[in-house]
Amino acid sequence: MKLAEAFEKKRFVVTTEIQAPMEGESHSLVESLKMIRGRVDGFSISEAEMEGVVGNSLQTCVTLKENRFEPIFQTTTREKNRLDLQRDLLKAHDAGVENLLVFTEDYRITGDSLQEMMFFHVDSGKLESVLGHLKTGSTVEGEELPFKADFTLGSGIESGWGKNVPDLELKEMEEMTRIGAGYFLTTPVFDVEKFAKFMQKAQTFGVPVIAEVLILRTAGMAQFLNRHLKSGLVPDWIIKKLAQAPDKQKASIELFSDIVSGLKDISQGVHIISIGGEDKLRHYLDAAKLV
């Protein structure tokens, strides 16, 4: 089933992120994904760099389509002009990709401190210009194309709550809704109650929201996220549970299952970040009853 169709039918959508493999490693990736065939609605491709070599995300999209998986081309608007963005989207269209997920390359930070306000920002004006031309069968330079290119557009949003009411994020959502966003993908959710407060505001746009769920395997991993991504992102009780658990994988799966269970009545899906653990993803899907 196409991702757009899953949204239209209001299914609880499951997507996941995979890294574009290095040259020669595509076969092992496909083999690991076969274990979850039919259980994941879309696979977003992030670029991985190792010793200066970057995995080819578009080629990975092609490989996924050839093996009957639904790829989501992930790109950025930061440090790209309209021609750069157009080039990426034309290549994606040529590869047969129908789904697009757009971020900046990193957080935009405002305020006096890192903790005060962090949110994703997509250059909607630039994106709207390129998508608008491609939908009508022309380039931003005014040249006619032999086809019309359209995508199911997803946009990354920050889903924080607390003392920082997410006014900036809601404005981002309003603007992306205006230019035709088909879904929103949040930053990682660990506190379902706070996320529910965010969704009370977000649902007013009438656009499906997919909650990102990052699989935590160890307390050290959780502490790393709090140190380097966002202070307080992972609650202390989760860190303690992982640190004290005699069976780390069992505790990791339980945490994942509990979070997903809480999200099923709040969001229209989950986006799973396994960080290279595709071969174990089926165990997490089983526990969360994501069939």
C-alpha positions as CSV (number, residue, x, y, z in Angstrom):
1,M,0.0,0.0,0.0
2,K,1.2,3.5,-0.9
3,L,2.0,5.8,2.0
4,A,-0.5,8.4,0.8
5,E,-3.2,5.7,0.7
6,A,-2.4,4.6,4.2
7,F,-3.0,8.2,5.4
8,E,-6.2,8.5,3.4
9,K,-7.5,5.3,5.0
10,K,-6.5,6.7,8.5
11,R,-4.4,3.7,9.3
12,F,-2.0,3.8,12.1
13,V,1.1,4.3,9.9
14,V,4.5,2.8,10.7
15,T,7.6,4.2,9.1
16,T,11.2,3.8,10.0
17,E,14.5,5.4,9.1
18,I,17.4,3.5,7.6
19,Q,20.9,4.6,6.7
20,A,22.0,4.5,3.1
21,P,24.4,1.6,3.0
22,M,28.0,1.9,1.8
23,E,28.8,0.4,-1.7
24,G,28.2,-3.3,-1.7
25,E,26.2,-3.5,1.4
26,S,22.7,-3.1,-0.1
27,H,22.1,-6.9,-0.2
28,S,22.4,-7.3,3.6
29,L,20.1,-4.3,4.2
30,V,17.4,-5.8,2.0
31,E,17.7,-9.1,3.6
32,S,17.3,-7.6,7.1
33,L,14.2,-5.6,5.9
34,K,12.5,-8.7,4.4
35,M,11.9,-9.8,8.0
36,I,9.5,-6.9,8.5
37,R,8.0,-6.8,5.0
38,G,4.4,-5.7,5.1
39,R,4.7,-4.3,8.6
40,V,6.3,-1.0,7.8
41,D,4.5,1.5,5.5
42,G,7.6,3.5,4.5
43,F,11.4,3.7,4.8
44,S,13.1,7.1,5.0
45,I,16.7,7.1,3.9
46,S,19.3,9.1,5.8
47,E,22.8,9.6,4.4
48,A,25.6,7.9,6.4
49,E,29.2,9.0,6.1
50,M,32.1,6.8,7.0
51,E,35.7,7.9,6.5
52,G,34.6,10.4,4.0
53,V,32.4,8.0,2.0
54,V,28.7,8.9,1.9
55,G,26.0,6.3,1.2
56,N,23.9,7.0,-1.9
57,S,20.4,7.7,-0.5
58,L,18.7,7.9,-4.0
59,Q,20.2,4.6,-5.1
60,T,19.0,3.1,-1.8
61,C,15.5,4.3,-2.7
62,V,15.8,2.6,-6.1
63,T,16.9,-0.7,-4.4
64,L,14.0,-0.5,-2.0
65,K,11.5,0.0,-4.8
66,E,13.0,-2.9,-6.7
67,N,12.4,-5.1,-3.7
68,R,8.8,-3.9,-3.1
69,F,9.4,-1.5,-0.2
70,E,8.1,2.0,-0.1
71,P,11.0,4.6,0.0
72,I,10.8,8.1,1.5
73,F,13.4,10.4,0.1
74,Q,14.8,12.6,2.9
75,T,16.4,15.9,2.0
76,T,17.1,19.3,3.5
77,T,16.4,22.9,2.6
78,R,19.3,24.4,4.6
79,E,22.3,25.6,2.6
80,K,20.5,24.7,-0.7
81,N,19.2,27.2,-3.2
82,R,16.2,26.5,-5.4
83,L,18.3,24.9,-8.2
84,D,20.0,22.5,-5.7
85,L,16.6,21.5,-4.2
86,Q,15.1,21.1,-7.7
87,R,18.0,18.9,-8.8
88,D,17.4,16.6,-5.8
89,L,13.7,16.3,-6.4
90,L,14.1,15.6,-10.1
91,K,16.5,12.8,-9.3
92,A,14.0,11.4,-6.8
93,H,11.2,11.6,-9.4
94,D,13.4,9.8,-11.9
95,A,14.1,7.1,-9.4
96,G,10.3,6.6,-9.0
97,V,10.1,8.0,-5.5
98,E,6.7,9.3,-4.5
99,N,7.4,10.3,-0.9
100,L,9.4,13.2,0.4
101,L,10.5,14.2,3.9
102,V,12.0,17.6,4.4
103,F,14.1,19.0,7.2
104,T,16.7,21.6,7.7
105,E,20.0,19.9,8.3
106,D,19.8,20.7,12.0
107,Y,17.8,22.6,14.6
108,R,17.4,26.3,14.4
109,I,18.2,27.7,17.8
110,T,16.6,30.9,19.2
111,G,16.6,32.5,22.6
112,D,19.3,32.9,25.2
113,S,20.2,29.3,25.7
114,L,20.0,25.9,24.0
115,Q,17.3,24.8,26.4
116,E,15.1,27.9,25.8
117,M,13.9,27.1,22.3
118,M,14.8,24.6,19.7
119,F,12.8,23.8,16.6
120,F,13.0,22.5,13.1
121,H,12.5,25.1,10.4
122,V,11.9,24.3,6.7
123,D,12.4,27.1,4.2
124,S,8.8,26.9,3.0
125,G,9.1,29.7,0.5
126,K,12.0,27.9,-1.3
127,L,10.3,24.6,-1.1
128,E,6.9,25.9,-2.3
129,S,8.5,27.5,-5.3
130,V,10.2,24.3,-6.5
131,L,7.3,22.0,-5.8
132,G,4.9,24.4,-7.4
133,H,6.9,24.4,-10.6
134,L,7.4,20.6,-10.7
135,K,3.7,20.0,-10.2
136,T,2.9,22.0,-13.3
137,G,5.6,20.4,-15.4
138,S,8.2,23.1,-15.5
139,T,11.4,24.0,-13.8
140,V,12.1,27.1,-11.7
141,E,13.9,28.5,-14.8
142,G,10.7,28.2,-16.8
143,E,11.7,25.2,-18.9
144,E,9.0,22.8,-19.8
145,L,9.4,19.2,-18.4
146,P,8.0,16.1,-20.2
147,F,6.2,15.2,-17.0
148,K,4.6,16.6,-13.9
149,A,6.2,15.6,-10.6
150,D,4.3,15.4,-7.4
151,F,5.2,14.0,-4.0
152,T,3.5,13.1,-0.7
153,L,5.2,15.8,1.3
154,G,6.3,15.3,4.9
155,S,7.9,17.9,7.2
156,G,9.8,17.6,10.4
157,I,8.5,19.5,13.4
158,E,9.5,20.0,17.0
159,S,6.9,18.6,19.4
160,G,8.1,19.9,22.7
161,W,5.9,21.2,25.5
162,G,6.2,22.6,29.0
163,K,7.1,26.2,29.8
164,N,7.9,26.7,26.1
165,V,4.5,26.6,24.5
166,P,5.4,25.7,20.9
167,D,4.1,28.8,19.1
168,L,7.0,28.8,16.6
169,E,6.4,25.1,15.8
170,L,2.6,25.7,15.3
171,K,3.4,28.6,12.9
172,E,5.7,26.3,11.0
173,M,2.9,23.7,10.8
174,E,0.5,26.3,9.6
175,E,2.8,27.4,6.8
176,M,3.7,23.8,5.7
177,T,0.0,23.0,5.7
178,R,-0.6,25.9,3.4
179,I,1.8,24.6,0.8
180,G,0.4,21.1,0.9
181,A,2.2,19.0,3.6
182,G,0.6,15.5,3.7
183,Y,2.0,14.6,7.1
184,F,4.2,15.9,9.9
185,L,7.0,14.0,11.6
186,T,7.9,15.0,15.2
187,T,11.1,14.9,17.1
188,P,11.5,11.9,19.4
189,V,8.7,11.3,21.9
190,F,9.5,9.9,25.4
191,D,6.9,11.6,27.5
192,V,3.5,10.7,26.1
193,E,1.5,13.0,28.4
194,K,3.4,16.1,27.2
195,F,3.1,15.0,23.6
196,A,-0.7,14.7,24.1
197,K,-0.8,18.4,25.0
198,F,1.1,19.2,21.9
199,M,-1.3,17.2,19.8
200,Q,-4.3,19.1,21.2
201,K,-2.9,22.1,19.3
202,A,-1.4,20.2,16.3
203,Q,-4.6,18.3,15.4
204,T,-6.3,21.6,14.5
205,F,-4.4,21.6,11.1
206,G,-6.1,18.4,10.0
207,V,-2.8,16.9,8.8
208,P,-1.6,13.5,10.0
209,V,1.1,13.6,12.7
210,I,3.6,10.7,13.0
211,A,5.4,10.6,16.3
212,E,9.1,9.6,16.2
213,V,10.0,6.9,18.6
214,L,13.7,6.3,19.1
215,I,14.8,2.9,20.3
216,L,16.9,3.3,23.4
217,R,19.1,0.3,24.1
218,T,21.2,1.5,27.1
219,A,21.3,4.2,29.7
220,G,24.5,5.5,28.1
221,M,22.6,6.1,24.9
222,A,19.9,8.1,26.7
223,Q,22.5,10.2,28.5
224,F,24.2,10.9,25.2
225,L,21.0,12.3,23.8
226,N,20.4,14.5,26.8
227,R,24.0,15.8,26.6
228,H,24.3,16.4,22.9
229,L,20.8,16.7,21.4
230,K,18.6,18.3,24.0
231,S,18.8,18.5,27.8
232,G,16.0,16.6,29.5
233,L,14.9,14.9,26.3
234,V,15.0,11.5,27.9
235,P,13.3,11.5,31.4
236,D,15.4,10.3,34.3
237,W,13.0,7.4,35.1
238,I,13.8,5.9,31.6
239,I,17.5,6.2,32.2
240,K,17.2,4.5,35.6
241,K,15.1,1.7,34.2
242,L,17.7,1.0,31.5
243,A,20.6,1.3,33.9
244,Q,19.2,-1.1,36.5
245,A,17.7,-3.7,34.1
246,P,19.5,-7.0,34.2
247,D,18.2,-7.7,30.6
248,K,18.9,-4.5,28.6
249,Q,17.1,-5.6,25.4
250,K,14.0,-6.7,27.3
251,A,13.9,-3.3,29.1
252,S,14.4,-1.5,25.8
253,I,11.6,-3.4,24.1
254,E,9.2,-2.8,27.0
255,L,9.9,1.0,26.9
256,F,9.3,1.0,23.2
257,S,6.1,-0.9,23.5
258,D,4.8,1.3,26.3
259,I,5.4,4.5,24.4
260,V,3.9,3.2,21.2
261,S,0.8,1.9,23.1
262,G,0.3,5.4,24.5
263,L,0.6,7.0,21.1
264,K,-1.9,4.8,19.3
265,D,-4.8,7.0,20.4
266,I,-3.0,10.3,20.0
267,S,-1.1,10.3,16.7
268,Q,-1.7,8.7,13.3
269,G,1.5,6.7,13.4
270,V,5.0,6.2,14.6
271,H,8.4,6.7,12.9
272,I,10.9,4.3,14.4
273,I,14.6,5.2,14.7
274,S,16.5,2.0,15.3
275,I,20.0,3.4,14.6
276,G,21.3,0.4,12.7
277,G,19.2,-2.2,14.5
278,E,17.0,-3.2,11.5
279,D,17.7,-6.9,12.2
280,K,16.1,-6.7,15.6
281,L,13.2,-4.4,14.7
282,R,10.8,-7.2,14.3
283,H,11.0,-7.9,18.0
284,Y,10.0,-4.3,18.8
285,L,7.1,-4.5,16.3
286,D,5.9,-7.7,17.9
287,A,5.9,-6.3,21.4
288,A,4.1,-3.2,20.3
289,K,1.6,-5.3,18.3
290,L,2.4,-3.4,15.1
291,V,1.4,-6.0,12.5
